């Protein structure tokens, strides 16, 4: 064999060996704490008790969905071990539960922990530990900050964009509005308020004539509602969690105040807010949606909605189909399953975040048509579109176009 040919043959053989060893390395499984050949440990923190206990339905829906996934064989052959703790919507308790999940239970990640105050309390801890704080159940804008907090990602549309959409509606349809705002005195409430002011721009100073804040420890917000009515406001922006949202709707009817009422998305559940407050008291309230509504007849023959309802009947029969929390839990759980599928056998915390930041036009079955989930290394806001809706009869009716939050409402 000529020398040149011999060298080529040796080089080719070396390349084949190298390629084989490289593909072998790529095929190897890689795990961080919380993942094995048979299991993926997922942590979760929910207010199953306390002033925001209405949101506990989200965690229960997720548990039912993961149980369904496990019964079908799990994700890439691995079963989900879903460990969910109650923090009673208390930031100190959330810190305690996060430490327990990370340091004692040794979960791979904490998923969909609920509440702006609770997530704010564990924000720095999760990032210092380099444990994913993934798809948090709060719309605060600060979760979309991959440069400073690369281990934290939101899921739902952000609060500021939602109230900017309301502001845009008011500027167009009621430019002389006298606005009264009730908001929860924490990061969640202040984020929504900032969005409203930013959306109104220079007119905010004259259009907003009253601002009232409340504490979650207050048993009732009735006195705040009476005070806001006395200002002569003809628009009411209701930035409250479910318990207080239902109180506000009831009290407004009781004192015969008839403002144009905007209700934040996180409290527009028919099951946990509207029904307890009384359908007759909620007529013409405006909110915003990104998920389909079980009561909307346009989804009666929708294949995706049928799949969701089948899940509720077979896998979560105790769940209230009218509670939008079930839709949230179902949709966000489906998104996590997609991320874990994309991880394959490379179940490291770093790869979980990499795959979460690589979602392209992903849709869960419960998102409104036209809304898709997209993320990137510089965009940690998976759902960024909303559509306005108005309450009529016993259901929400969508109106207008799907609006991208990226455009600031």
CORTAZI-V399222 format. One record per helix or strand. SS is the DSSP state (A for helix, B for strand). FROM is the first residue (numbers start at 1). TO is the last residue. Records with the same first field share a line. If there is no record, write none. Layout:
SS = FROM-TO + FROM-TO
This chain:
A = 3-27 + 53-71 + 91-104 + 116-129 + 141-143 + 159-173 + 187-207 + 222-229 + 242-254 + 265-267 + 270-277 + 279-281 + 297-299 + 303-315 + 324-343 + 349-356 + 405-407
B = 30-31 + 35-35 + 39-46 + 75-75 + 78-86 + 109-111 + 114-114 + 132-134 + 137-137 + 152-152 + 179-184 + 208-214 + 235-239 + 260-263 + 286-289 + 291-291 + 346-347 + 362-362 + 367-367 + 373-373 + 376-376 + 379-379 + 385-392 + 395-398 + 403-404
